[in-house]
Amino acid sequence: MSLYQSCRSLSRIERCLGCTTRRWIYFAPPPPRVSKRINVLKQLAGSKWGCAQSTLNVTHQKCILPIITYSCEPLVTAQQHTLQVLKRAENQALRLITGAVKTTPIDAMLFTTGNKRIQELIKENAVLLHEKLLRIPGDQYWKT
């Protein structure tokens, strides 16, 4: 890529309500890192010697969930169809952990594993970020 092309691609930005965003930011089907880690969870769940549900749950919480919730605070205002990609990845992991079939309600799997919905995690992270921004010393922007 030449310098001209890279500068041209950087110029594809839009301003909306005082915020600068890039036009090509969108959500594709599950991020490749999540897909690879769900494959690891599949291998653990489908092994001959078996794997305890608690082990699978810890693997999900430590390896998959951080990727799904990384920098998720802006998703508080996202529409439902944007969150579908994350919900699908989470539901697939829950089915692997519990060994449930597709007709099992998501709420039942969440209750069994003790996990929270992805929307709740996003809201909690957004509130935490807001509180952190309010406590930046000498900054008046977030306090108004």
Buried (B, 14 or more C-beta within 10 A) or exposed (E): EEEEEEEEEEEEEEEEEEEEEEEEEEBEEBBEEBEEBBEEBEEBBEEEEEBEBEEBBEBBBEBBBEBBBEEBBEBBEBEEEEBEBBBEBBBBBBBBBBEBEEEBEBEEBBEBBEBBEBBEBBBBBBEEBEEEEEEEEEEEEEEE
